[in-house]
Amino acid sequence: MATPKNVPTKPNHVYKVGFGVNQTDKINKAANTVDETPEQFIKKSTLNAAEVINSAAGVAGKN
């Protein structure tokens, strides 16, 4: 079940995400290619995607 939009997310909270068999296989292959655990791979990929979105929106580095 997705988180409703009116519920704020918690910083540094570990959220569990479920994947199907095909998605799990793809993530494991990609994680093994870069020599990381699947958890590390997902975290880094998510952070990289967020940085790209922020830089495209012109908000990078504004804290």
N, CA, C and O atoms as a Maestro MAE file, in Angstrom:
{
 s_m_m2io_version
 :::
 2.0.0
}

f_m_ct {
 s_m_title
 :::
 protein
 m_atom[252] {
  # First column is atom index #
  i_m_mmod_type
  r_m_x_coord
  r_m_y_coord
  r_m_z_coord
  i_m_residue_number
  s_m_chain_name
  s_m_pdb_residue_name
  s_m_pdb_atom_name
  i_m_atomic_number
  :::
  1 25 0.843 -1.179 0.000 1 A "MET " " N  " 7
  2 3 0.000 0.000 0.000 1 A "MET " " CA " 6
  3 2 0.885 1.239 0.000 1 A "MET " " C  " 6
  4 15 1.855 1.318 0.754 1 A "MET " " O  " 8
  5 25 0.558 2.169 -0.819 2 A "ALA " " N  " 7
  6 3 1.330 3.401 -0.926 2 A "ALA " " CA " 6
  7 2 1.027 4.322 0.250 2 A "ALA " " C  " 6
  8 15 -0.050 4.264 0.845 2 A "ALA " " O  " 8
  9 25 1.991 5.164 0.569 3 A "THR " " N  " 7
  10 3 1.803 6.138 1.634 3 A "THR " " CA " 6
  11 2 0.900 7.255 1.122 3 A "THR " " C  " 6
  12 15 1.166 7.821 0.062 3 A "THR " " O  " 8
  13 25 -0.155 7.579 1.850 4 A "PRO " " N  " 7
  14 3 -1.013 8.685 1.418 4 A "PRO " " CA " 6
  15 2 -0.218 9.982 1.351 4 A "PRO " " C  " 6
  16 15 0.736 10.166 2.107 4 A "PRO " " O  " 8
  17 25 -0.606 10.881 0.450 5 A "LYS " " N  " 7
  18 3 0.140 12.119 0.236 5 A "LYS " " CA " 6
  19 2 0.088 13.050 1.438 5 A "LYS " " C  " 6
  20 15 0.966 13.902 1.580 5 A "LYS " " O  " 8
  21 25 -0.899 12.922 2.301 6 A "ASN " " N  " 7
  22 3 -0.999 13.828 3.436 6 A "ASN " " CA " 6
  23 2 -0.187 13.355 4.642 6 A "ASN " " C  " 6
  24 15 -0.146 14.048 5.659 6 A "ASN " " O  " 8
  25 25 0.458 12.191 4.551 7 A "VAL " " N  " 7
  26 3 1.287 11.690 5.639 7 A "VAL " " CA " 6
  27 2 2.740 12.032 5.321 7 A "VAL " " C  " 6
  28 15 3.273 11.572 4.311 7 A "VAL " " O  " 8
  29 25 3.390 12.838 6.174 8 A "PRO " " N  " 7
  30 3 4.779 13.213 5.878 8 A "PRO " " CA " 6
  31 2 5.721 12.022 6.032 8 A "PRO " " C  " 6
  32 15 5.497 11.138 6.859 8 A "PRO " " O  " 8
  33 25 6.771 12.015 5.225 9 A "THR " " N  " 7
  34 3 7.781 10.972 5.360 9 A "THR " " CA " 6
  35 2 8.718 11.337 6.499 9 A "THR " " C  " 6
  36 15 8.869 12.510 6.841 9 A "THR " " O  " 8
  37 25 9.345 10.326 7.081 10 A "LYS " " N  " 7
  38 3 10.237 10.533 8.215 10 A "LYS " " CA " 6
  39 2 11.683 10.458 7.744 10 A "LYS " " C  " 6
  40 15 12.071 9.471 7.118 10 A "LYS " " O  " 8
  41 25 12.489 11.477 8.031 11 A "PRO " " N  " 7
  42 3 13.904 11.406 7.658 11 A "PRO " " CA " 6
  43 2 14.600 10.269 8.402 11 A "PRO " " C  " 6
  44 15 14.295 9.996 9.563 11 A "PRO " " O  " 8
  45 25 15.521 9.622 7.733 12 A "ASN " " N  " 7
  46 3 16.323 8.532 8.295 12 A "ASN " " CA " 6
  47 2 15.490 7.337 8.754 12 A "ASN " " C  " 6
  48 15 15.961 6.529 9.554 12 A "ASN " " O  " 8
  49 25 14.271 7.218 8.261 13 A "HIS " " N  " 7
  50 3 13.429 6.067 8.570 13 A "HIS " " CA " 6
  51 2 13.605 5.033 7.463 13 A "HIS " " C  " 6
  52 15 13.641 5.382 6.283 13 A "HIS " " O  " 8
  53 25 13.715 3.769 7.839 14 A "VAL " " N  " 7
  54 3 13.882 2.710 6.850 14 A "VAL " " CA " 6
  55 2 12.499 2.248 6.410 14 A "VAL " " C  " 6
  56 15 11.736 1.690 7.199 14 A "VAL " " O  " 8
  57 25 12.187 2.488 5.144 15 A "TYR " " N  " 7
  58 3 10.928 2.045 4.579 15 A "TYR " " CA " 6
  59 2 11.156 0.734 3.845 15 A "TYR " " C  " 6
  60 15 12.177 0.568 3.178 15 A "TYR " " O  " 8
  61 25 10.231 -0.187 3.958 16 A "LYS " " N  " 7
  62 3 10.351 -1.462 3.267 16 A "LYS " " CA " 6
  63 2 9.614 -1.378 1.937 16 A "LYS " " C  " 6
  64 15 8.480 -0.905 1.861 16 A "LYS " " O  " 8
  65 25 10.289 -1.850 0.889 17 A "VAL " " N  " 7
  66 3 9.721 -1.826 -0.449 17 A "VAL " " CA " 6
  67 2 9.668 -3.252 -0.955 17 A "VAL " " C  " 6
  68 15 10.650 -3.987 -0.852 17 A "VAL " " O  " 8
  69 25 8.535 -3.647 -1.498 18 A "GLY " " N  " 7
  70 3 8.407 -4.994 -2.046 18 A "GLY " " CA " 6
  71 2 8.611 -4.998 -3.546 18 A "GLY " " C  " 6
  72 15 8.114 -4.123 -4.254 18 A "GLY " " O  " 8
  73 25 9.347 -5.991 -4.028 19 A "PHE " " N  " 7
  74 3 9.602 -6.131 -5.451 19 A "PHE " " CA " 6
  75 2 9.141 -7.499 -5.913 19 A "PHE " " C  " 6
  76 15 9.087 -8.444 -5.127 19 A "PHE " " O  " 8
  77 25 8.810 -7.602 -7.192 20 A "GLY " " N  " 7
  78 3 8.495 -8.883 -7.791 20 A "GLY " " CA " 6
  79 2 9.770 -9.647 -8.100 20 A "GLY " " C  " 6
  80 15 10.872 -9.135 -7.901 20 A "GLY " " O  " 8
  81 25 9.621 -10.863 -8.581 21 A "VAL " " N  " 7
  82 3 10.764 -11.728 -8.864 21 A "VAL " " CA " 6
  83 2 11.669 -11.111 -9.924 21 A "VAL " " C  " 6
  84 15 12.888 -11.092 -9.751 21 A "VAL " " O  " 8
  85 25 11.101 -10.607 -11.014 22 A "ASN " " N  " 7
  86 3 11.913 -10.028 -12.085 22 A "ASN " " CA " 6
  87 2 12.669 -8.790 -11.620 22 A "ASN " " C  " 6
  88 15 13.842 -8.618 -11.952 22 A "ASN " " O  " 8
  89 25 12.007 -7.925 -10.853 23 A "GLN " " N  " 7
  90 3 12.666 -6.728 -10.356 23 A "GLN " " CA " 6
  91 2 13.797 -7.092 -9.396 23 A "GLN " " C  " 6
  92 15 14.861 -6.473 -9.420 23 A "GLN " " O  " 8
  93 25 13.565 -8.094 -8.556 24 A "THR " " N  " 7
  94 3 14.594 -8.537 -7.614 24 A "THR " " CA " 6
  95 2 15.808 -9.072 -8.347 24 A "THR " " C  " 6
  96 15 16.941 -8.770 -7.975 24 A "THR " " O  " 8
  97 25 15.583 -9.864 -9.385 25 A "ASP " " N  " 7
  98 3 16.698 -10.396 -10.178 25 A "ASP " " CA " 6
  99 2 17.502 -9.269 -10.819 25 A "ASP " " C  " 6
  100 15 18.733 -9.298 -10.807 25 A "ASP " " O  " 8
  101 25 16.810 -8.280 -11.378 26 A "LYS " " N  " 7
  102 3 17.500 -7.161 -12.027 26 A "LYS " " CA " 6
  103 2 18.305 -6.343 -11.019 26 A "LYS " " C  " 6
  104 15 19.433 -5.943 -11.307 26 A "LYS " " O  " 8
  105 25 17.737 -6.094 -9.851 27 A "ILE " " N  " 7
  106 3 18.444 -5.332 -8.822 27 A "ILE " " CA " 6
  107 2 19.663 -6.106 -8.333 27 A "ILE " " C  " 6
  108 15 20.733 -5.526 -8.151 27 A "ILE " " O  " 8
  109 25 19.508 -7.410 -8.120 28 A "ASN " " N  " 7
  110 3 20.637 -8.219 -7.664 28 A "ASN " " CA " 6
  111 2 21.760 -8.246 -8.693 28 A "ASN " " C  " 6
  112 15 22.932 -8.155 -8.328 28 A "ASN " " O  " 8
  113 25 21.419 -8.369 -9.973 29 A "LYS " " N  " 7
  114 3 22.442 -8.368 -11.025 29 A "LYS " " CA " 6
  115 2 23.170 -7.027 -11.070 29 A "LYS " " C  " 6
  116 15 24.395 -6.986 -11.180 29 A "LYS " " O  " 8
  117 25 22.420 -5.939 -10.986 30 A "ALA " " N  " 7
  118 3 23.038 -4.612 -11.023 30 A "ALA " " CA " 6
  119 2 23.903 -4.381 -9.785 30 A "ALA " " C  " 6
  120 15 24.996 -3.823 -9.888 30 A "ALA " " O  " 8
  121 25 23.426 -4.801 -8.628 31 A "ALA " " N  " 7
  122 3 24.190 -4.629 -7.392 31 A "ALA " " CA " 6
  123 2 25.476 -5.445 -7.433 31 A "ALA " " C  " 6
  124 15 26.519 -4.978 -6.975 31 A "ALA " " O  " 8
  125 25 25.413 -6.650 -7.973 32 A "ASN " " N  " 7
  126 3 26.616 -7.478 -8.084 32 A "ASN " " CA " 6
  127 2 27.608 -6.880 -9.068 32 A "ASN " " C  " 6
  128 15 28.819 -6.999 -8.880 32 A "ASN " " O  " 8
  129 25 27.108 -6.240 -10.111 33 A "THR " " N  " 7
  130 3 27.983 -5.623 -11.106 33 A "THR " " CA " 6
  131 2 28.822 -4.509 -10.489 33 A "THR " " C  " 6
  132 15 30.000 -4.368 -10.816 33 A "THR " " O  " 8
  133 25 28.228 -3.724 -9.607 34 A "VAL " " N  " 7
  134 3 28.951 -2.615 -8.977 34 A "VAL " " CA " 6
  135 2 29.497 -2.997 -7.601 34 A "VAL " " C  " 6
  136 15 29.995 -2.137 -6.874 34 A "VAL " " O  " 8
  137 25 29.406 -4.270 -7.240 35 A "ASP " " N  " 7
  138 3 29.957 -4.810 -5.993 35 A "ASP " " CA " 6
  139 2 29.396 -4.105 -4.756 35 A "ASP " " C  " 6
  140 15 30.148 -3.632 -3.903 35 A "ASP " " O  " 8
  141 25 28.072 -4.041 -4.673 36 A "GLU " " N  " 7
  142 3 27.383 -3.466 -3.525 36 A "GLU " " CA " 6
  143 2 26.268 -4.415 -3.107 36 A "GLU " " C  " 6
  144 15 25.869 -5.293 -3.872 36 A "GLU " " O  " 8
  145 25 25.770 -4.232 -1.888 37 A "THR " " N  " 7
  146 3 24.603 -5.000 -1.481 37 A "THR " " CA " 6
  147 2 23.384 -4.383 -2.165 37 A "THR " " C  " 6
  148 15 23.419 -3.211 -2.541 37 A "THR " " O  " 8
  149 25 22.316 -5.149 -2.330 38 A "PRO " " N  " 7
  150 3 21.112 -4.569 -2.937 38 A "PRO " " CA " 6
  151 2 20.612 -3.332 -2.179 38 A "PRO " " C  " 6
  152 15 20.146 -2.374 -2.796 38 A "PRO " " O  " 8
  153 25 20.710 -3.353 -0.841 39 A "GLU " " N  " 7
  154 3 20.259 -2.200 -0.059 39 A "GLU " " CA " 6
  155 2 21.102 -0.965 -0.375 39 A "GLU " " C  " 6
  156 15 20.559 0.123 -0.567 39 A "GLU " " O  " 8
  157 25 22.431 -1.128 -0.429 40 A "GLN " " N  " 7
  158 3 23.308 -0.006 -0.767 40 A "GLN " " CA " 6
  159 2 23.023 0.494 -2.178 40 A "GLN " " C  " 6
  160 15 22.985 1.700 -2.420 40 A "GLN " " O  " 8
  161 25 22.825 -0.434 -3.104 41 A "PHE " " N  " 7
  162 3 22.568 -0.069 -4.495 41 A "PHE " " CA " 6
  163 2 21.296 0.758 -4.617 41 A "PHE " " C  " 6
  164 15 21.280 1.777 -5.307 41 A "PHE " " O  " 8
  165 25 20.231 0.323 -3.949 42 A "ILE " " N  " 7
  166 3 18.955 1.040 -4.014 42 A "ILE " " CA " 6
  167 2 19.096 2.430 -3.394 42 A "ILE " " C  " 6
  168 15 18.593 3.407 -3.949 42 A "ILE " " O  " 8
  169 25 19.781 2.527 -2.242 43 A "LYS " " N  " 7
  170 3 19.966 3.829 -1.592 43 A "LYS " " CA " 6
  171 2 20.736 4.791 -2.487 43 A "LYS " " C  " 6
  172 15 20.324 5.937 -2.670 43 A "LYS " " O  " 8
  173 25 21.863 4.325 -3.049 44 A "LYS " " N  " 7
  174 3 22.676 5.196 -3.898 44 A "LYS " " CA " 6
  175 2 21.930 5.590 -5.164 44 A "LYS " " C  " 6
  176 15 22.013 6.737 -5.603 44 A "LYS " " O  " 8
  177 25 21.207 4.651 -5.750 45 A "SER " " N  " 7
  178 3 20.448 4.951 -6.966 45 A "SER " " CA " 6
  179 2 19.365 5.985 -6.691 45 A "SER " " C  " 6
  180 15 19.146 6.895 -7.491 45 A "SER " " O  " 8
  181 25 18.693 5.839 -5.560 46 A "THR " " N  " 7
  182 3 17.642 6.778 -5.193 46 A "THR " " CA " 6
  183 2 18.215 8.165 -4.936 46 A "THR " " C  " 6
  184 15 17.656 9.165 -5.386 46 A "THR " " O  " 8
  185 25 19.332 8.227 -4.212 47 A "LEU " " N  " 7
  186 3 19.961 9.522 -3.948 47 A "LEU " " CA " 6
  187 2 20.448 10.177 -5.232 47 A "LEU " " C  " 6
  188 15 20.299 11.387 -5.404 47 A "LEU " " O  " 8
  189 25 21.028 9.395 -6.132 48 A "ASN " " N  " 7
  190 3 21.486 9.949 -7.411 48 A "ASN " " CA " 6
  191 2 20.322 10.498 -8.225 48 A "ASN " " C  " 6
  192 15 20.425 11.570 -8.821 48 A "ASN " " O  " 8
  193 25 19.217 9.762 -8.249 49 A "ALA " " N  " 7
  194 3 18.040 10.223 -8.988 49 A "ALA " " CA " 6
  195 2 17.488 11.510 -8.375 49 A "ALA " " C  " 6
  196 15 17.083 12.419 -9.100 49 A "ALA " " O  " 8
  197 25 17.472 11.589 -7.041 50 A "ALA " " N  " 7
  198 3 16.980 12.793 -6.370 50 A "ALA " " CA " 6
  199 2 17.879 13.991 -6.661 50 A "ALA " " C  " 6
  200 15 17.391 15.106 -6.849 50 A "ALA " " O  " 8
  201 25 19.206 13.759 -6.699 51 A "GLU " " N  " 7
  202 3 20.129 14.850 -7.004 51 A "GLU " " CA " 6
  203 2 19.921 15.365 -8.425 51 A "GLU " " C  " 6
  204 15 19.991 16.571 -8.661 51 A "GLU " " O  " 8
  205 25 19.668 14.473 -9.366 52 A "VAL " " N  " 7
  206 3 19.423 14.877 -10.749 52 A "VAL " " CA " 6
  207 2 18.146 15.710 -10.834 52 A "VAL " " C  " 6
  208 15 18.106 16.729 -11.524 52 A "VAL " " O  " 8
  209 25 17.119 15.274 -10.139 53 A "ILE " " N  " 7
  210 3 15.849 16.008 -10.145 53 A "ILE " " CA " 6
  211 2 16.039 17.386 -9.521 53 A "ILE " " C  " 6
  212 15 15.552 18.386 -10.049 53 A "ILE " " O  " 8
  213 25 16.755 17.436 -8.385 54 A "ASN " " N  " 7
  214 3 16.993 18.722 -7.721 54 A "ASN " " CA " 6
  215 2 17.818 19.657 -8.583 54 A "ASN " " C  " 6
  216 15 17.523 20.850 -8.657 54 A "ASN " " O  " 8
  217 25 18.844 19.137 -9.236 55 A "SER " " N  " 7
  218 3 19.676 20.007 -10.068 55 A "SER " " CA " 6
  219 2 18.901 20.505 -11.286 55 A "SER " " C  " 6
  220 15 19.102 21.635 -11.729 55 A "SER " " O  " 8
  221 25 18.023 19.673 -11.825 56 A "ALA " " N  " 7
  222 3 17.200 20.096 -12.957 56 A "ALA " " CA " 6
  223 2 16.206 21.174 -12.531 56 A "ALA " " C  " 6
  224 15 15.846 22.047 -13.322 56 A "ALA " " O  " 8
  225 25 15.767 21.105 -11.274 57 A "ALA " " N  " 7
  226 3 14.817 22.093 -10.776 57 A "ALA " " CA " 6
  227 2 15.519 23.349 -10.272 57 A "ALA " " C  " 6
  228 15 14.866 24.336 -9.933 57 A "ALA " " O  " 8
  229 25 16.851 23.311 -10.223 58 A "GLY " " N  " 7
  230 3 17.597 24.478 -9.780 58 A "GLY " " CA " 6
  231 2 17.631 24.666 -8.282 58 A "GLY " " C  " 6
  232 15 17.815 25.788 -7.811 58 A "GLY " " O  " 8
  233 25 17.458 23.596 -7.515 59 A "VAL " " N  " 7
  234 3 17.459 23.714 -6.061 59 A "VAL " " CA " 6
  235 2 18.636 22.992 -5.426 59 A "VAL " " C  " 6
  236 15 18.663 22.827 -4.207 59 A "VAL " " O  " 8
  237 25 19.592 22.565 -6.203 60 A "ALA " " N  " 7
  238 3 20.745 21.845 -5.655 60 A "ALA " " CA " 6
  239 2 21.575 22.767 -4.779 60 A "ALA " " C  " 6
  240 15 21.841 23.912 -5.144 60 A "ALA " " O  " 8
  241 25 21.978 22.267 -3.635 61 A "GLY " " N  " 7
  242 3 22.840 23.025 -2.739 61 A "GLY " " CA " 6
  243 2 22.128 24.062 -1.896 61 A "GLY " " C  " 6
  244 15 22.782 24.801 -1.160 61 A "GLY " " O  " 8
  245 25 20.824 24.141 -1.977 62 A "LYS " " N  " 7
  246 3 20.076 25.097 -1.159 62 A "LYS " " CA " 6
  247 2 19.536 24.371 0.058 62 A "LYS " " C  " 6
  248 15 18.526 23.673 -0.027 62 A "LYS " " O  " 8
  249 25 20.204 24.534 1.186 63 A "ASN " " N  " 7
  250 3 19.777 23.869 2.431 63 A "ASN " " CA " 6
  251 2 19.305 24.884 3.427 63 A "ASN " " C  " 6
  252 15 18.906 24.522 4.534 63 A "ASN " " O  " 8
  :::
 }
 m_bond[251] {
  # First column is bond index #
  i_m_from
  i_m_to
  i_m_order
  :::
  1 1 2 1
  2 2 3 1
  3 3 4 2
  4 3 5 1
  5 5 6 1
  6 6 7 1
  7 7 8 2
  8 7 9 1
  9 9 10 1
  10 10 11 1
  11 11 12 2
  12 11 13 1
  13 13 14 1
  14 14 15 1
  15 15 16 2
  16 15 17 1
  17 17 18 1
  18 18 19 1
  19 19 20 2
  20 19 21 1
  21 21 22 1
  22 22 23 1
  23 23 24 2
  24 23 25 1
  25 25 26 1
  26 26 27 1
  27 27 28 2
  28 27 29 1
  29 29 30 1
  30 30 31 1
  31 31 32 2
  32 31 33 1
  33 33 34 1
  34 34 35 1
  35 35 36 2
  36 35 37 1
  37 37 38 1
  38 38 39 1
  39 39 40 2
  40 39 41 1
  41 41 42 1
  42 42 43 1
  43 43 44 2
  44 43 45 1
  45 45 46 1
  46 46 47 1
  47 47 48 2
  48 47 49 1
  49 49 50 1
  50 50 51 1
  51 51 52 2
  52 51 53 1
  53 53 54 1
  54 54 55 1
  55 55 56 2
  56 55 57 1
  57 57 58 1
  58 58 59 1
  59 59 60 2
  60 59 61 1
  61 61 62 1
  62 62 63 1
  63 63 64 2
  64 63 65 1
  65 65 66 1
  66 66 67 1
  67 67 68 2
  68 67 69 1
  69 69 70 1
  70 70 71 1
  71 71 72 2
  72 71 73 1
  73 73 74 1
  74 74 75 1
  75 75 76 2
  76 75 77 1
  77 77 78 1
  78 78 79 1
  79 79 80 2
  80 79 81 1
  81 81 82 1
  82 82 83 1
  83 83 84 2
  84 83 85 1
  85 85 86 1
  86 86 87 1
  87 87 88 2
  88 87 89 1
  89 89 90 1
  90 90 91 1
  91 91 92 2
  92 91 93 1
  93 93 94 1
  94 94 95 1
  95 95 96 2
  96 95 97 1
  97 97 98 1
  98 98 99 1
  99 99 100 2
  100 99 101 1
  101 101 102 1
  102 102 103 1
  103 103 104 2
  104 103 105 1
  105 105 106 1
  106 106 107 1
  107 107 108 2
  108 107 109 1
  109 109 110 1
  110 110 111 1
  111 111 112 2
  112 111 113 1
  113 113 114 1
  114 114 115 1
  115 115 116 2
  116 115 117 1
  117 117 118 1
  118 118 119 1
  119 119 120 2
  120 119 121 1
  121 121 122 1
  122 122 123 1
  123 123 124 2
  124 123 125 1
  125 125 126 1
  126 126 127 1
  127 127 128 2
  128 127 129 1
  129 129 130 1
  130 130 131 1
  131 131 132 2
  132 131 133 1
  133 133 134 1
  134 134 135 1
  135 135 136 2
  136 135 137 1
  137 137 138 1
  138 138 139 1
  139 139 140 2
  140 139 141 1
  141 141 142 1
  142 142 143 1
  143 143 144 2
  144 143 145 1
  145 145 146 1
  146 146 147 1
  147 147 148 2
  148 147 149 1
  149 149 150 1
  150 150 151 1
  151 151 152 2
  152 151 153 1
  153 153 154 1
  154 154 155 1
  155 155 156 2
  156 155 157 1
  157 157 158 1
  158 158 159 1
  159 159 160 2
  160 159 161 1
  161 161 162 1
  162 162 163 1
  163 163 164 2
  164 163 165 1
  165 165 166 1
  166 166 167 1
  167 167 168 2
  168 167 169 1
  169 169 170 1
  170 170 171 1
  171 171 172 2
  172 171 173 1
  173 173 174 1
  174 174 175 1
  175 175 176 2
  176 175 177 1
  177 177 178 1
  178 178 179 1
  179 179 180 2
  180 179 181 1
  181 181 182 1
  182 182 183 1
  183 183 184 2
  184 183 185 1
  185 185 186 1
  186 186 187 1
  187 187 188 2
  188 187 189 1
  189 189 190 1
  190 190 191 1
  191 191 192 2
  192 191 193 1
  193 193 194 1
  194 194 195 1
  195 195 196 2
  196 195 197 1
  197 197 198 1
  198 198 199 1
  199 199 200 2
  200 199 201 1
  201 201 202 1
  202 202 203 1
  203 203 204 2
  204 203 205 1
  205 205 206 1
  206 206 207 1
  207 207 208 2
  208 207 209 1
  209 209 210 1
  210 210 211 1
  211 211 212 2
  212 211 213 1
  213 213 214 1
  214 214 215 1
  215 215 216 2
  216 215 217 1
  217 217 218 1
  218 218 219 1
  219 219 220 2
  220 219 221 1
  221 221 222 1
  222 222 223 1
  223 223 224 2
  224 223 225 1
  225 225 226 1
  226 226 227 1
  227 227 228 2
  228 227 229 1
  229 229 230 1
  230 230 231 1
  231 231 232 2
  232 231 233 1
  233 233 234 1
  234 234 235 1
  235 235 236 2
  236 235 237 1
  237 237 238 1
  238 238 239 1
  239 239 240 2
  240 239 241 1
  241 241 242 1
  242 242 243 1
  243 243 244 2
  244 243 245 1
  245 245 246 1
  246 246 247 1
  247 247 248 2
  248 247 249 1
  249 249 250 1
  250 250 251 1
  251 251 252 2
  :::
 }
}
